[in-house]
Amino acid sequence: MSIETLNKSELLNVAKALEELKGRYKYNKLEFAFPDTGKYRRELYPKHIAFMNAGSKYAERMFSAGNQTGKTSTLLTEAVYHLTGKYPNWFQGKRFRNPTVGILGCKSWKMVRNGLQSKLLGTEEGTGLIPKELILDKYAASGTAGAYEIITVRHVTGGISKLMFNTYDAGKDAWESMTVDFVFLDEEPPLNIYTEAAMRTLATNGTIAIGFTPDSGLTATVLQFFKDGEFTKGVKDNKYIAMVGWGDVPHLTEERRAELLETIPEYLREAKINGIPYLGTGRIFPFDIHQFIIEPIAIPSHWPRWYGLDVGIKNTAAVWIAYDENSETYYVYDEYYSHDQLAPLHASAIKAKGNWINGVIDPYLGVARGNEGKRYIDIYQHEGLLVHLVERNYIESGIEAIKTLFINHKVKIFRNCEKLVGQMNIWHRNEKGKIADTPDDLIDAFRYAITDGRPYGVSEEDEMNSYLDNYKQNYNSCARDSITGY
């Protein structure tokens, strides 16, 4: 049957159905979010769906994404699910059975009005993500015309959900003393506000999620999720990370991508296209560290081993190296990283990896802190560590030495040294060319080991031979004593 064969009555019915569908879409866009079929069907947005579904397992989530990849729409869609209770069948994320209280946050009230509330309410009230018939009351925000501080929404149970809005520029105090079911933050908040916002969901076992393009670099907030420098989708420290780029969304055509690309400075493209945090003037190790990672192997007993030790007030780190003299290759085979522990505990953990292995200790202690450095090494030597104080700390030349070894493929890293790899991934220089303030304790330990540790290397075979020689000497001495009677 074609439309040409329909009579007048049938044509009127078709026109009426189309008009009803148009009205249904206009005033109930939530029903058409992430649809089953169509050009932009749900299956074409697997990372967005996985991000929402992860809310059932992870209290903290981050949507790190390129521009115009749908991060705000994803956050708002989930927010409306929680407010209305109208969860679609496919949704496997966190579900609230009763009416909810939530907060949506953004940088300023102007951005709240023009961004968040425009998408939620529409240009004509009811044409946004919140279905028209479920919008109840709106309470105006002071100081910004057209912005609302609170919107109430009808829940499927018949109760009333409350959606509050807040801004980062209001300061940390404005985020205190509230208890809510969810907090969704559009664009990156300062760390003190993120922390305060997360606290609001503790009593309710709620959820917090942020969505932003990380073009401000490795800020304190970003480092809450990227501590190990793994810029990939996954789970870190029980936090869920979704990395979404232009290649992950079908709504950005090749033509549109080309247009957008022209507007983005080259140094910001990784952040604005793929959601990878901007690293100032670039990584200090400008190559893919992962190409040097290998599965752990049994270290031959004749290879010398040693470690580098970086002692800090808060963190203490050590990196172990074995050296293959035939291929002149350094194998980074183990690491130690601990917070706020006493020296005896650090020493015990380090000795557990081989109390016969020599190490080189943080040269900073012996240079900038004067006698304090000597006291530190005395403490660790008293605890039984065979550590030697390096007299100088040439940072830049040490970096170049390490880079040269990597470039010449003279370094291999065991896969279990993931914290070291993470720190290397995010180690970078700021706009002034200075080394940025990111975690580098393991890198320092690695640097000491590479530049100054090799003379102290001892193999397991040498250690065993030394032990046997000592045993023989003691045995022979005892034998002579028994014969002579002394």
C-alpha positions as CSV (number, residue, x, y, z in Angstrom):
1,M,0.0,0.0,0.0
2,S,1.3,3.4,-0.9
3,I,0.1,6.9,0.1
4,E,-1.3,7.5,-3.4
5,T,-3.8,4.6,-2.9
6,L,-5.3,6.0,0.3
7,N,-8.7,7.6,0.4
8,K,-9.4,11.0,2.0
9,S,-10.5,9.4,5.3
10,E,-7.3,7.3,5.5
11,L,-5.1,10.3,4.6
12,L,-6.7,12.2,7.5
13,N,-6.0,9.4,9.9
14,V,-2.3,9.3,8.7
15,A,-2.0,13.1,9.1
16,K,-3.6,12.9,12.6
17,A,-1.2,10.1,13.6
18,L,1.8,12.1,12.3
19,E,0.6,15.2,14.2
20,E,0.2,13.2,17.4
21,L,3.7,11.7,17.0
22,K,5.1,15.2,16.4
23,G,3.4,16.4,19.6
24,R,4.6,13.4,21.5
25,Y,8.2,14.0,20.4
26,K,7.9,17.7,21.1
27,Y,6.7,17.4,24.7
28,N,8.3,14.0,25.6
29,K,11.8,14.0,24.3
30,L,12.8,11.7,27.2
31,E,11.0,8.8,25.4
32,F,13.2,9.4,22.3
33,A,16.5,9.6,24.1
34,F,18.8,6.8,23.1
35,P,16.2,5.1,20.9
36,D,16.1,1.4,19.9
37,T,16.1,2.2,16.2
38,G,17.0,5.0,13.8
39,K,20.1,6.9,12.6
40,Y,21.2,7.6,16.1
41,R,20.0,4.4,17.8
42,R,21.3,3.4,21.2
43,E,23.7,0.6,19.9
44,L,25.8,3.3,18.2
45,Y,26.5,4.9,21.6
46,P,27.9,2.0,23.7
47,K,30.2,4.2,25.8
48,H,27.4,6.5,26.8
49,I,25.2,3.6,27.8
50,A,28.0,1.9,29.7
51,F,28.7,5.1,31.6
52,M,25.0,5.3,32.7
53,N,24.9,1.6,33.5
54,A,28.1,1.9,35.6
55,G,26.1,3.9,38.2
56,S,24.8,0.7,39.7
57,K,28.3,-0.3,40.7
58,Y,30.4,2.8,41.1
59,A,29.5,5.8,43.3
60,E,31.9,8.1,41.3
61,R,32.0,8.4,37.6
62,M,33.7,10.6,35.1
63,F,32.8,11.2,31.5
64,S,36.0,12.6,29.9
65,A,35.1,13.6,26.4
66,G,35.8,15.6,23.3
67,N,33.6,18.6,22.4
68,Q,30.1,17.9,21.2
69,T,30.2,14.2,22.0
70,G,27.0,14.2,24.1
71,K,28.4,14.3,27.6
72,T,25.9,16.9,28.9
73,S,23.0,15.2,27.2
74,T,24.0,11.9,28.8
75,L,24.2,13.4,32.3
76,L,20.9,15.2,31.9
77,T,19.1,12.1,30.5
78,E,20.2,10.0,33.5
79,A,19.2,12.9,35.9
80,V,15.7,12.9,34.4
81,Y,15.4,9.1,34.8
82,H,16.1,9.5,38.5
83,L,13.7,12.5,38.9
84,T,10.8,10.9,37.1
85,G,11.4,7.2,37.8
86,K,10.7,6.6,34.1
87,Y,13.7,4.2,33.6
88,P,13.7,2.5,30.2
89,N,13.9,-1.3,30.1
90,W,17.5,-1.3,28.8
91,F,18.8,0.9,31.6
92,Q,20.9,-1.1,34.0
93,G,22.4,1.8,36.1
94,K,21.5,2.8,39.6
95,R,17.7,3.0,40.2
96,F,15.9,4.9,42.9
97,R,12.5,3.5,43.8
98,N,11.1,6.7,45.3
99,P,11.2,10.4,44.4
100,T,14.6,11.8,44.5
101,V,16.5,15.0,45.4
102,G,19.3,15.9,43.0
103,I,21.8,18.6,42.3
104,L,23.0,19.8,38.9
105,G,26.1,21.9,39.0
106,C,27.9,24.2,36.5
107,K,30.4,27.0,36.5
108,S,27.9,29.9,36.6
109,W,24.2,30.7,36.7
110,K,24.4,32.0,33.1
111,M,25.7,28.5,32.1
112,V,23.0,26.9,34.2
113,R,20.3,28.9,32.4
114,N,21.6,28.7,28.9
115,G,22.9,25.1,29.0
116,L,21.4,22.8,31.6
117,Q,18.0,24.3,32.0
118,S,17.6,24.9,28.3
119,K,18.1,21.2,27.6
120,L,15.9,20.2,30.5
121,L,12.9,22.5,29.9
122,G,13.3,23.4,26.2
123,T,12.9,26.8,24.5
124,E,9.2,26.3,25.1
125,E,8.5,24.8,28.5
126,G,8.1,21.1,28.1
127,T,10.0,20.7,24.9
128,G,13.2,19.6,26.7
129,L,14.1,16.3,28.4
130,I,11.7,16.7,31.3
131,P,8.2,15.6,29.9
132,K,5.8,18.6,29.9
133,E,3.2,16.9,32.0
134,L,5.7,16.1,34.8
135,I,7.0,19.6,35.3
136,L,5.4,21.1,38.5
137,D,6.9,24.2,40.0
138,K,10.0,26.4,39.3
139,Y,11.7,28.6,41.7
140,A,13.7,31.5,40.3
141,A,17.4,32.0,41.2
142,S,18.3,35.5,42.4
143,G,20.6,37.6,40.3
144,T,20.2,35.9,36.9
145,A,17.0,36.5,34.9
146,G,15.4,33.3,33.6
147,A,17.5,31.0,35.8
148,Y,15.9,28.6,38.3
149,E,17.3,27.5,41.6
150,I,14.8,24.6,42.0
151,I,12.5,22.6,39.7
152,T,10.0,20.1,41.1
153,V,9.0,17.1,39.0
154,R,6.3,14.5,39.3
155,H,7.6,11.0,40.0
156,V,5.9,7.8,38.7
157,T,5.0,6.9,42.2
158,G,2.9,10.1,42.5
159,G,5.4,11.7,44.8
160,I,7.5,14.8,44.0
161,S,11.2,14.9,43.1
162,K,13.3,18.0,43.6
163,L,16.1,19.2,41.3
164,M,18.4,21.9,42.7
165,F,21.0,23.9,40.8
166,N,24.3,25.2,42.1
167,T,27.4,26.9,40.7
168,Y,31.1,26.6,41.2
169,D,31.6,30.3,41.4
170,A,29.2,30.3,44.5
171,G,32.1,28.8,46.4
172,K,32.5,25.7,48.6
173,D,30.2,27.0,51.3
174,A,27.3,26.9,48.9
175,W,27.7,23.1,48.5
176,E,27.7,22.2,52.2
177,S,24.9,20.9,54.5
178,M,22.8,19.2,51.9
179,T,21.8,15.5,51.6
180,V,20.8,14.3,48.1
181,D,20.5,11.2,46.0
182,F,22.6,12.3,43.1
183,V,24.9,15.1,42.0
184,F,25.8,15.6,38.3
185,L,28.4,18.2,37.4
186,D,28.6,19.6,33.9
187,E,32.2,20.9,33.2
188,E,35.1,20.5,35.6
189,P,34.7,21.7,39.2
190,P,37.5,22.8,41.5
191,L,38.6,19.9,43.7
192,N,37.2,21.4,46.9
193,I,33.7,21.6,45.3
194,Y,33.9,18.2,43.8
195,T,34.8,16.7,47.2
196,E,32.0,18.7,48.9
197,A,29.5,17.6,46.3
198,A,30.5,13.9,46.7
199,M,29.9,14.2,50.5
200,R,26.3,15.2,49.8
201,T,25.6,11.6,48.5
202,L,27.2,9.6,51.3
203,A,24.1,9.3,53.6
204,T,21.9,8.2,50.7
205,N,24.3,5.8,49.1
206,G,23.9,8.0,46.1
207,T,25.9,8.7,43.0
208,I,28.0,11.5,41.7
209,A,29.1,12.0,38.1
210,I,31.0,14.7,36.2
211,G,31.2,15.3,32.5
212,F,33.8,17.6,30.9
213,T,36.4,18.2,28.3
214,P,39.8,18.1,30.1
215,D,41.4,21.1,28.4
216,S,42.6,22.7,31.6
217,G,45.3,20.0,32.0
218,L,46.0,17.7,34.9
219,T,44.2,19.6,37.6
220,A,43.7,18.3,41.1
221,T,40.2,17.2,40.1
222,V,41.4,15.3,37.0
223,L,44.1,13.6,39.0
224,Q,41.4,12.1,41.3
225,F,40.5,9.9,38.3
226,F,43.8,9.8,36.4
227,K,46.3,9.2,39.2
228,D,48.0,6.4,37.3
229,G,48.0,8.2,34.0
230,E,46.1,5.5,32.2
231,F,44.1,7.6,29.7
232,T,41.6,4.9,28.8
233,K,38.1,3.9,29.7
234,G,38.1,1.7,32.8
235,V,38.0,1.7,36.6
236,K,40.6,3.3,38.8
237,D,40.4,3.3,42.6
238,N,36.7,2.3,42.4
239,K,36.0,5.3,40.1
240,Y,34.5,4.7,36.7
241,I,36.0,6.5,33.7
242,A,34.5,6.8,30.3
243,M,36.7,8.2,27.5
244,V,34.7,9.4,24.5
245,G,36.0,11.0,21.4
246,W,34.7,12.1,18.0
247,G,35.2,8.7,16.6
248,D,32.7,7.3,19.2
249,V,29.7,9.3,18.1
250,P,27.8,9.0,14.8
251,H,26.2,12.4,15.0
252,L,29.4,14.2,14.1
253,T,29.9,13.9,10.4
254,E,33.2,14.1,8.7
255,E,32.3,17.5,7.4
256,R,31.4,18.7,10.8
257,R,34.6,17.3,12.3
258,A,36.6,19.1,9.7
259,E,34.9,22.4,10.6
260,L,35.5,21.9,14.3
261,L,39.1,20.9,13.8
262,E,39.8,24.2,12.2
263,T,38.8,26.0,15.4
264,I,41.0,24.0,17.8
265,P,44.6,24.9,18.4
266,E,46.9,21.8,17.8
267,Y,48.1,21.6,21.4
268,L,44.4,21.2,22.6
269,R,43.3,18.7,20.0
270,E,43.8,15.5,22.1
271,A,41.6,17.0,24.9
272,K,38.9,18.5,22.7
273,I,38.7,15.6,20.2
274,N,39.4,12.5,22.4
275,G,38.9,13.7,26.0
276,I,42.6,13.1,26.9
277,P,43.8,15.6,29.4
278,Y,45.9,18.4,28.1
279,L,49.5,18.1,29.2
280,G,50.9,21.6,29.0
281,T,53.9,21.7,26.6
282,G,53.9,17.9,26.4
283,R,54.9,14.7,28.0
284,I,58.5,14.4,29.3
285,F,58.6,10.9,27.9
286,P,57.2,11.6,24.4
287,F,56.6,8.0,23.4
288,D,54.2,5.2,24.1
289,I,55.5,3.7,27.4
290,H,53.3,0.6,26.8
291,Q,55.5,-0.6,24.0
292,F,58.2,-1.3,26.6
293,I,56.0,-3.2,28.9
294,I,56.5,-7.0,29.1
295,E,55.0,-9.9,31.0
296,P,57.2,-10.7,34.1
297,I,59.9,-13.3,33.4
298,A,62.1,-15.3,35.7
299,I,65.2,-13.2,36.3
300,P,68.4,-15.2,35.7
301,S,70.5,-15.6,38.8
302,H,73.6,-14.1,37.3
303,W,71.9,-10.7,36.4
304,P,72.9,-8.0,38.9
305,R,70.0,-6.3,40.8
306,W,69.6,-3.1,42.7
307,Y,66.9,-0.5,43.5
308,G,66.4,3.2,43.8
309,L,64.7,4.7,46.9
310,D,62.9,8.0,47.1
311,V,62.1,9.0,50.6
312,G,59.4,11.7,51.2
313,I,57.5,13.2,54.0
314,K,54.2,11.7,52.8
315,N,55.2,9.1,50.1
316,T,58.1,6.7,49.9
317,A,58.8,4.9,46.7
318,A,61.3,2.3,45.4
319,V,62.0,0.7,42.0
320,W,63.9,-2.5,41.4
321,I,66.1,-3.1,38.4
322,A,67.8,-6.2,37.0
323,Y,70.5,-5.8,34.3
324,D,71.3,-8.1,31.4
325,E,74.9,-7.4,30.6
326,N,74.8,-9.3,27.3
327,S,72.1,-7.1,25.7
328,E,72.9,-4.1,28.0
329,T,69.2,-3.9,28.9
330,Y,67.6,-2.7,32.1
331,Y,64.6,-4.7,33.4
332,V,62.4,-2.8,35.8
333,Y,60.8,-5.7,37.6
334,D,59.2,-4.4,40.8
335,E,58.0,-1.3,42.6
336,Y,57.0,-0.1,46.1
337,Y,54.8,2.8,46.9
338,S,53.4,3.7,50.3
339,H,51.8,6.6,52.0
340,D,52.2,7.9,55.6
341,Q,54.2,5.0,57.0
342,L,57.1,4.9,59.4
343,A,60.6,4.1,58.1
344,P,60.7,0.7,59.8
345,L,57.6,-0.4,57.9
346,H,59.1,0.9,54.6
347,A,62.3,-0.9,55.3
348,S,60.6,-4.2,56.2
349,A,58.6,-4.1,52.9
350,I,61.7,-3.4,50.9
351,K,63.8,-6.1,52.6
352,A,61.0,-8.6,51.8
353,K,61.9,-8.2,48.2
354,G,65.5,-9.4,48.9
355,N,67.5,-8.2,51.9
356,W,70.7,-8.8,50.0
357,I,69.9,-6.3,47.3
358,N,71.7,-2.9,47.4
359,G,69.9,0.4,46.8
360,V,70.6,4.1,46.2
361,I,68.7,6.5,48.3
362,D,67.2,9.9,47.5
363,P,70.1,12.3,46.8
364,Y,67.9,15.3,47.7
365,L,68.2,14.2,51.4
366,G,72.0,14.6,51.3
367,V,72.1,17.9,49.4
368,A,69.2,20.3,50.3
369,R,68.6,19.1,53.8
370,G,72.1,18.9,55.0
371,N,72.5,16.6,58.0
372,E,68.9,15.6,57.9
373,G,69.7,13.5,54.9
374,K,72.4,11.7,56.8
375,R,70.0,11.0,59.6
376,Y,67.5,9.5,57.1
377,I,70.1,7.2,55.6
378,D,71.2,6.2,59.1
379,I,67.7,5.2,60.0
380,Y,67.3,3.0,56.9
381,Q,70.7,1.5,57.3
382,H,69.9,0.8,61.0
383,E,66.8,-1.0,59.8
384,G,69.0,-3.3,57.7
385,L,68.8,-1.8,54.2
386,L,72.0,-1.8,52.1
387,V,71.5,1.7,50.9
388,H,74.0,4.2,49.6
389,L,73.5,8.0,49.5
390,V,73.9,9.5,46.0
391,E,75.8,12.8,46.3
392,R,74.2,14.7,43.4
393,N,70.8,15.0,41.8
394,Y,71.0,16.0,38.2
395,I,67.4,16.0,37.2
396,E,67.5,17.1,33.5
397,S,70.6,15.0,32.6
398,G,68.9,12.0,34.4
399,I,65.8,12.5,32.3
400,E,67.9,12.6,29.1
401,A,69.7,9.4,30.2
402,I,66.5,7.6,30.7
403,K,64.9,8.8,27.4
404,T,68.0,7.7,25.5
405,L,67.8,4.2,27.0
406,F,64.1,4.0,26.0
407,I,64.7,5.3,22.5
408,N,67.5,2.7,22.1
409,H,65.1,0.0,23.5
410,K,67.4,-0.7,26.4
411,V,64.6,-0.7,29.0
412,K,61.8,-3.2,29.6
413,I,59.2,-2.8,32.3
414,F,57.3,-5.7,33.9
415,R,53.6,-5.3,33.7
416,N,53.2,-5.3,37.5
417,C,55.0,-1.9,37.7
418,E,51.8,-0.1,36.8
419,K,52.1,2.8,39.2
420,L,55.5,3.7,37.7
421,V,54.1,3.5,34.2
422,G,51.2,5.7,35.3
423,Q,53.4,8.4,36.7
424,M,55.5,8.4,33.5
425,N,52.4,8.8,31.4
426,I,51.3,12.0,33.1
427,W,54.7,13.5,33.8
428,H,54.8,16.7,31.7
429,R,56.0,20.2,31.5
430,N,53.8,23.3,32.0
431,E,53.5,26.2,29.7
432,K,56.8,27.7,31.0
433,G,58.7,24.5,30.4
434,K,59.0,23.6,34.0
435,I,58.2,20.1,35.2
436,A,54.6,20.1,36.3
437,D,53.5,19.2,39.8
438,T,52.3,15.7,39.4
439,P,53.1,12.5,41.3
440,D,56.7,11.6,40.5
441,D,58.1,9.6,43.5
442,L,58.5,6.4,41.5
443,I,60.0,8.2,38.6
444,D,62.6,9.7,40.9
445,A,63.4,6.3,42.4
446,F,63.7,5.0,38.9
447,R,66.0,7.8,37.9
448,Y,68.3,7.3,40.9
449,A,68.5,3.6,40.0
450,I,69.4,4.2,36.4
451,T,71.9,7.0,36.9
452,D,73.7,5.9,40.0
453,G,72.6,2.4,41.0
454,R,74.5,0.1,38.7
455,P,77.8,0.1,40.6
456,Y,75.9,-1.4,43.6
457,G,74.3,-4.2,41.6
458,V,74.7,-7.7,43.0
459,S,73.4,-10.9,41.4
460,E,71.6,-13.6,43.3
461,E,74.3,-16.0,42.1
462,D,77.1,-13.7,43.6
463,E,75.1,-13.4,46.8
464,M,74.8,-17.2,47.1
465,N,78.5,-17.7,46.3
466,S,79.4,-15.1,48.9
467,Y,77.1,-16.9,51.4
468,L,78.8,-20.3,50.7
469,D,82.3,-18.7,51.0
470,N,81.4,-17.3,54.3
471,Y,79.9,-20.6,55.4
472,K,83.1,-22.5,54.4
473,Q,85.3,-20.0,56.1
474,N,83.3,-20.3,59.3
475,Y,83.2,-24.1,59.0
476,N,86.9,-24.3,58.5
477,S,87.5,-21.9,61.4
478,C,85.4,-24.0,63.7
479,A,87.1,-27.2,62.6
480,R,90.5,-25.7,63.3
481,D,89.3,-24.5,66.7
482,S,88.1,-28.0,67.6
483,I,91.4,-29.6,66.6
484,T,93.6,-27.1,68.5
485,G,91.3,-27.0,71.5
486,Y,90.6,-23.3,71.3
